[in-house]
């Protein structure tokens, strides 16, 4: 955190290069502008997700706002680490399956909302999207996915 605050304030140029890597040569956006972009994108995502709760009775509008808000919130980290690093982290073998499931559920929710116009299918797709988002988020915490899997197995195990 100290390195981030120093790089934002511009106090130490050497640590600024270490924090953001060689991406400075690819993009002329300053570190402070990256943090502003991250905060704005994350805030817009949270606002879309909040607004989706208001139109919860209309599943198609809910699905569009909720999915767009999720994509904004997840995409906000691209401002901090760059698009290539974000994609490489998403395609890491540890979380590739969770990424594919999440992207598939997002596409399924949008198809159900925009083309099929089925409220029941859209709600089911959104429930799957939320579960996939939780699983995707847990993939960034070491051993969290395994722990949740073990807890779920113990909770729903029917053997006596």
Backbone as numpy.savetxt, mean C-alpha at the origin, in Angstrom:
# Nx Ny Nz CAx CAy CAz Cx Cy Cz
15.88 8.24 11.95 15.06 9.42 11.95 15.92 10.67 11.95
17.05 10.63 12.66 17.95 11.77 12.73 18.51 12.07 11.35
18.87 10.98 10.61 19.42 11.18 9.28 18.39 11.80 8.36
17.12 11.41 8.51 16.07 11.96 7.67 15.88 13.45 7.95
15.86 13.83 9.24 15.68 15.24 9.56 16.87 16.08 9.11
18.08 15.52 9.21 19.25 16.27 8.74 19.20 16.44 7.23
18.77 15.38 6.51 18.75 15.49 5.06 17.64 16.43 4.59
16.54 16.47 5.31 15.47 17.39 4.94 15.91 18.82 5.14
16.58 19.06 6.24 17.04 20.42 6.53 18.28 20.78 5.73
18.92 19.79 5.09 20.08 20.06 4.26 21.35 20.32 5.05
21.43 19.82 6.26 22.59 20.10 7.09 23.82 19.26 6.71
23.59 18.07 6.23 24.71 17.18 5.95 24.51 16.53 4.59
25.24 16.95 3.59 25.09 16.46 2.22 25.52 15.01 2.07
26.53 14.56 2.83 27.00 13.17 2.70 25.92 12.20 3.16
25.26 12.49 4.24 24.21 11.60 4.73 22.99 11.66 3.83
22.78 12.77 3.17 21.66 12.88 2.24 21.85 11.91 1.09
23.07 11.77 0.57 23.33 10.83 -0.51 23.13 9.40 -0.03
23.52 9.10 1.21 23.35 7.75 1.73 21.88 7.41 1.95
21.07 8.39 2.35 19.68 8.13 2.66 18.87 7.83 1.40
19.04 8.62 0.36 18.25 8.47 -0.84 19.00 7.79 -1.98
20.22 7.41 -1.79 20.97 6.66 -2.79 21.28 7.49 -4.03
21.38 6.79 -5.16 21.72 7.43 -6.42 20.50 7.93 -7.17
19.37 7.94 -6.56 18.16 8.38 -7.23 18.16 9.89 -7.44
19.01 10.60 -6.75 19.10 12.05 -6.89 19.49 12.41 -8.32
20.31 11.58 -8.96 20.72 11.86 -10.33 19.57 11.62 -11.30
18.64 10.73 -10.96 17.55 10.40 -11.86 16.41 11.41 -11.79
16.27 12.06 -10.67 15.13 12.95 -10.46 15.61 14.24 -9.81
15.09 15.35 -10.26 15.55 16.62 -9.73 14.69 17.09 -8.55
14.00 16.17 -7.90 13.17 16.51 -6.76 14.03 16.46 -5.50
13.93 17.50 -4.70 14.72 17.56 -3.47 14.14 16.60 -2.43
14.94 16.24 -1.43 14.43 15.36 -0.37 13.22 15.93 0.36
13.19 17.24 0.57 12.04 17.85 1.23 10.79 17.74 0.35
10.96 17.92 -0.96 9.83 17.77 -1.87 9.34 16.32 -1.90
10.24 15.36 -1.76 9.84 13.95 -1.69 8.98 13.69 -0.47
9.37 14.25 0.66 8.59 14.06 1.89 7.23 14.73 1.73
7.18 15.91 1.12 5.90 16.57 0.88 5.03 15.73 -0.06
5.62 15.19 -1.10 4.87 14.33 -2.03 4.34 13.10 -1.34
5.17 12.48 -0.51 4.75 11.32 0.26 3.57 11.66 1.15
3.69 12.75 1.90 2.63 13.15 2.84 1.34 13.49 2.09
1.45 14.21 0.98 0.26 14.59 0.21 -0.43 13.37 -0.38
0.34 12.44 -0.92 -0.23 11.24 -1.52 -0.87 10.35 -0.45
-0.20 10.21 0.68 -0.74 9.41 1.77 -2.01 10.04 2.33
-2.01 11.36 2.49 -3.20 12.06 2.98 -4.36 11.92 2.00
-4.08 12.06 0.71 -5.13 11.89 -0.30 -5.69 10.48 -0.27
-4.83 9.49 -0.07 -5.30 8.11 0.04 -6.19 7.91 1.24
-5.80 8.46 2.38 -6.62 8.34 3.59 -7.95 9.08 3.44
-7.94 10.22 2.76 -9.18 10.96 2.53 -10.12 10.15 1.64
-9.58 9.54 0.59 -10.40 8.70 -0.28 -10.98 7.51 0.48
-10.17 6.89 1.34 -10.67 5.77 2.12 -11.74 6.23 3.12
-11.57 7.41 3.71 -12.57 7.94 4.62 -13.86 8.25 3.87
-13.75 8.88 2.71 -14.94 9.19 1.91 -15.65 7.92 1.46
-14.89 6.87 1.25 -15.52 5.60 0.84 -16.40 5.06 1.96
-16.05 5.32 3.20 -16.89 4.86 4.32 -18.22 5.62 4.36
-18.21 6.86 3.88 -19.44 7.65 3.85 -20.42 7.09 2.82
-19.92 6.64 1.68 -20.78 6.10 0.62 -20.82 4.57 0.67
-20.70 4.03 1.87 -20.68 2.57 2.05 -21.95 1.90 1.54
-23.09 2.61 1.56 -24.35 2.00 1.15 -24.37 1.75 -0.36
-23.57 2.47 -1.09 -23.48 2.26 -2.54 -22.16 1.55 -2.83
-22.19 0.23 -2.93 -20.95 -0.56 -3.02 -20.04 -0.22 -4.19
-20.62 0.21 -5.30 -19.79 0.51 -6.47 -18.96 1.77 -6.22
-19.59 2.81 -5.69 -18.83 4.03 -5.35 -17.83 3.75 -4.23
-18.27 2.93 -3.27 -17.37 2.55 -2.18 -16.14 1.85 -2.72
-16.35 0.90 -3.64 -15.23 0.14 -4.20 -14.25 1.04 -4.94
-14.78 1.97 -5.71 -13.90 2.87 -6.47 -13.08 3.76 -5.55
-13.73 4.39 -4.58 -13.01 5.28 -3.67 -12.03 4.51 -2.79
-12.46 3.38 -2.28 -11.61 2.60 -1.39 -10.38 2.08 -2.14
-10.58 1.55 -3.33 -9.46 1.03 -4.13 -8.51 2.13 -4.53
-9.04 3.27 -4.96 -8.19 4.40 -5.33 -7.40 4.91 -4.13
-8.05 4.96 -2.97 -7.37 5.38 -1.74 -6.26 4.42 -1.35
-6.49 3.12 -1.48 -5.46 2.13 -1.20 -4.27 2.28 -2.13
-4.54 2.46 -3.41 -3.45 2.60 -4.37 -2.64 3.87 -4.10
-3.31 4.95 -3.73 -2.58 6.18 -3.38 -1.72 5.99 -2.13
-2.28 5.33 -1.12 -1.54 5.14 0.12 -0.33 4.24 -0.09
-0.48 3.16 -0.84 0.65 2.27 -1.09 1.66 2.95 -2.03
1.16 3.69 -3.00 2.05 4.37 -3.94 2.78 5.56 -3.34
2.35 6.02 -2.18 3.00 7.18 -1.58 4.45 6.92 -1.21
4.78 5.69 -0.88 6.17 5.38 -0.52 7.10 5.49 -1.72
6.54 5.52 -2.92 7.35 5.69 -4.12 8.08 7.03 -4.09
7.48 8.03 -3.47 8.14 9.33 -3.36 9.41 9.24 -2.51
9.40 8.38 -1.51 10.54 8.28 -0.60 11.65 7.38 -1.15
11.28 6.23 -1.68 12.31 5.25 -2.08 12.46 5.10 -3.58
11.58 5.70 -4.36 11.68 5.63 -5.80 10.88 4.46 -6.36
10.46 4.59 -7.62 9.61 3.54 -8.20 10.32 2.21 -8.39
11.57 2.21 -8.76 12.27 0.94 -9.00 12.50 0.18 -7.69
12.87 0.90 -6.64 13.06 0.26 -5.34 11.72 -0.26 -4.82
10.64 0.51 -5.03 9.31 0.07 -4.60 8.92 -1.22 -5.32
9.12 -1.26 -6.64 8.78 -2.47 -7.39 9.64 -3.66 -6.99
10.94 -3.41 -6.76 11.80 -4.53 -6.36 11.42 -5.05 -4.97
10.98 -4.16 -4.07 10.53 -4.62 -2.76 9.21 -5.38 -2.87
8.33 -4.94 -3.77 7.06 -5.63 -3.95 7.25 -7.01 -4.58
8.25 -7.14 -5.43 8.49 -8.41 -6.12 9.51 -9.29 -5.40
9.91 -8.88 -4.21 10.81 -9.69 -3.40 10.15 -11.05 -3.16
10.91 -12.14 -3.23 10.29 -13.48 -3.07 9.50 -13.65 -1.78
9.84 -12.90 -0.75 9.11 -13.02 0.52 7.68 -12.50 0.38
7.48 -11.44 -0.40 6.16 -10.85 -0.49 5.58 -10.85 -1.90
6.16 -11.57 -2.82 5.65 -11.60 -4.19 4.23 -12.18 -4.24
4.00 -13.26 -3.51 2.67 -13.88 -3.50 1.64 -12.90 -2.94
1.97 -12.20 -1.87 1.04 -11.23 -1.29 0.79 -10.07 -2.25
1.82 -9.65 -2.99 1.66 -8.58 -3.97 0.73 -9.01 -5.09
0.94 -10.21 -5.62 0.08 -10.71 -6.70 -1.36 -10.84 -6.24
-1.57 -11.32 -5.03 -2.93 -11.45 -4.50 -3.58 -10.07 -4.35
-2.83 -9.10 -3.84 -3.39 -7.77 -3.64 -3.73 -7.12 -4.98
-2.82 -7.17 -5.93 -3.08 -6.56 -7.24 -4.25 -7.27 -7.93
-4.31 -8.59 -7.80 -5.43 -9.33 -8.38 -6.76 -8.95 -7.76
-6.78 -8.75 -6.45 -8.02 -8.34 -5.77 -8.41 -6.92 -6.14
-7.44 -6.04 -6.34 -7.74 -4.68 -6.77 -8.38 -4.71 -8.16
-7.79 -5.48 -9.07 -8.33 -5.59 -10.42 -9.72 -6.21 -10.39
-9.89 -7.26 -9.58 -11.20 -7.90 -9.46 -12.26 -6.94 -8.93
-11.91 -6.13 -7.92 -12.85 -5.16 -7.37 -13.24 -4.11 -8.41
-12.26 -3.66 -9.18 -12.57 -2.67 -10.22 -13.42 -3.27 -11.34
-13.16 -4.51 -11.71 -13.96 -5.17 -12.74 -15.40 -5.34 -12.26
-15.55 -5.78 -11.02 -16.90 -5.97 -10.47 -17.65 -4.65 -10.36
-16.95 -3.58 -10.03 -17.60 -2.28 -9.85 -17.88 -1.59 -11.19
-16.93 -1.63 -12.11 -17.06 -0.85 -13.35 -17.73 -1.58 -14.49
-17.47 -2.87 -14.65 -18.01 -3.58 -15.80 -19.20 -4.47 -15.47
-19.14 -5.19 -14.37 -20.22 -6.11 -14.04 -21.37 -5.38 -13.35
-21.09 -4.36 -12.58 -22.06 -3.56 -11.84 -22.89 -4.40 -10.87
-22.27 -5.38 -10.27 -22.94 -6.22 -9.29 -22.53 -5.78 -7.89
-23.50 -5.41 -7.08 -23.20 -4.94 -5.74 -22.66 -6.06 -4.86
-23.22 -7.25 -4.98 -22.79 -8.38 -4.15 -21.36 -8.79 -4.52
-21.09 -8.91 -5.81 -19.72 -9.28 -6.23 -18.72 -8.19 -5.85
-19.14 -6.93 -5.94 -18.25 -5.84 -5.58 -17.92 -5.89 -4.09
-18.92 -6.15 -3.24 -18.66 -6.26 -1.81 -17.74 -7.45 -1.49
-17.96 -8.57 -2.15 -17.09 -9.73 -1.94 -15.65 -9.42 -2.40
-15.53 -8.72 -3.52 -14.21 -8.36 -4.01 -13.51 -7.38 -3.07
-14.27 -6.47 -2.48 -13.69 -5.51 -1.53 -13.24 -6.23 -0.26
-14.02 -7.19 0.20 -13.62 -7.97 1.38 -12.32 -8.72 1.08
-12.24 -9.31 -0.11 -10.99 -9.98 -0.51 -9.84 -8.99 -0.61
-10.12 -7.79 -1.12 -9.08 -6.76 -1.24 -8.56 -6.34 0.13
-9.46 -6.19 1.09 -9.04 -5.80 2.44 -8.17 -6.90 3.05
-8.58 -8.15 2.89 -7.79 -9.27 3.42 -6.42 -9.33 2.74
-6.40 -9.12 1.42 -5.13 -9.13 0.70 -4.25 -7.96 1.11
-4.85 -6.80 1.38 -4.08 -5.65 1.83 -3.46 -5.90 3.20
-4.22 -6.52 4.11 -3.69 -6.86 5.42 -2.53 -7.84 5.27
-2.70 -8.85 4.43 -1.65 -9.85 4.23 -0.41 -9.20 3.59
-0.63 -8.31 2.63 0.48 -7.60 1.99 1.21 -6.74 3.01
0.47 -6.04 3.86 1.10 -5.20 4.88 1.88 -6.04 5.88
1.34 -7.20 6.25 2.04 -8.08 7.18 3.32 -8.65 6.58
3.41 -8.70 5.26 4.61 -9.25 4.63 5.83 -8.35 4.84
5.62 -7.11 5.23 6.74 -6.20 5.51 7.25 -6.33 6.94
6.51 -7.02 7.79 6.92 -7.23 9.18 7.49 -8.63 9.28
8.73 -8.78 9.73 9.34 -10.11 9.78 8.51 -11.10 10.62
8.24 -12.23 10.05 7.54 -13.36 10.67 6.09 -13.06 11.02
5.54 -11.93 10.63 4.15 -11.60 10.98 3.17 -12.50 10.22
3.44 -12.75 8.93 2.55 -13.60 8.15 2.49 -15.00 8.73
3.64 -15.53 9.09 3.68 -16.88 9.67 2.95 -16.92 11.01
3.12 -15.88 11.82 2.47 -15.84 13.12 0.94 -15.77 12.95
0.45 -14.94 12.04 -0.98 -14.83 11.80 -1.53 -16.14 11.25
-0.78 -16.80 10.38 -1.20 -18.10 9.85 -1.33 -19.13 10.98
-0.35 -19.18 11.86 -0.41 -20.13 12.97 -1.57 -19.84 13.92
-1.83 -18.57 14.18 -2.94 -18.20 15.06 -4.27 -18.58 14.40
-4.40 -18.31 13.11 -5.64 -18.65 12.41 -5.86 -20.17 12.38
-4.80 -20.91 12.18 -4.92 -22.38 12.18 -5.37 -22.86 13.55
-4.80 -22.30 14.59 -5.20 -22.73 15.95 -6.61 -22.30 16.30
-7.03 -21.14 15.84 -8.38 -20.67 16.14 -9.45 -21.48 15.41
-9.17 -21.81 14.16 -10.19 -22.46 13.34 -9.97 -23.96 13.16
-9.07 -24.51 13.91 -8.83 -25.94 13.84 -10.00 -26.68 14.50
-10.58 -27.63 13.78 -11.77 -28.33 14.29 -11.45 -29.67 14.96
-10.20 -30.04 14.92 -9.85 -31.33 15.56 -9.86 -31.16 17.07
-10.30 -32.21 17.74 -10.35 -32.17 19.21 -9.24 -33.03 19.77
